[in-house]
Amino acid sequence: LIYSLGIAAAMLRGNAPAAARIEVQGEMWWWRVRYLDEQGRTLFETANELRIPVDQPVDLVLKSRNVVHSFWVPNLAGKLDMVPGHDNHLRLHARQTGTYRGQCAEYCGAQHANMMFDVQVLTAQDFQAWLQAQQRPAAPVPETARQLQAGQRLFMQACAQCHAVRGSAAAGTLGPDL
């Protein structure tokens, strides 16, 4: 206990500003990931995957609206519960690029086994390029691509009520932003 308290106190001293602030919300049964600006406003939203820069601290705000989830990336951080109505905070600091597997470590219901996610650690330049690309709207489907247009019509009829695609009329909020 004494050792842990000493380490925790050392972690609080001299914290560098975070390179990114990300809100992760456990849903039934997927992860809603929102990248936030300096004022805490959502820049864009993704699902089931986090991307962070290497060698820079990243602050996570962990939330749940429905049941207790537990955010766990074994190679980057310990487990932290996500209790409905209570925000928890976790700082990640990845030391090398790569993909790290994460999961919900708290049984949260029938589809609990599907609550896995990846954390992709990128170089600072690749992370900034990815952030900029994510803030652009989806590219329009060219009129010459009939098969893509048929897929877009089917998506708008069957999927857009639950899913969103930035830059399109699909604005659902129940499922992941695609």
C-alpha angles and dihedrals in degrees: 000000000000091000092049093049091050092051092047091051091049090051091055094051118084097003112179116226113271119259089213140009116214130182115211117192122189110224130180096294114341140049122261108206120194122186109212134206124227091278093051096255118141114258094182141328133234135173136237095351137079125197119198137169121255120248093012128101117247123195118217125198107204119204143166131190101188120022138000112281126178119218111215133170102169096198095047109029146352126263121286123186121232107213120190111257095015126091118214125195129217131176119212123196112179116198099198139027121257143090120293123194120229134181146176106270096192121076101247104171146297096323096042092123089064093061097098126126142176130235110207112200110204136182113268091254094049091047092052091047090050092049091053093047092050092055093059118090122251115279114256118251110254115242090234093061100082095169091053091048090052090051091048091052091049091048092050091050100043109021112025093080089070104020133058130210114193112241095022136086089257102107106155119146105192096077133038122295103252 
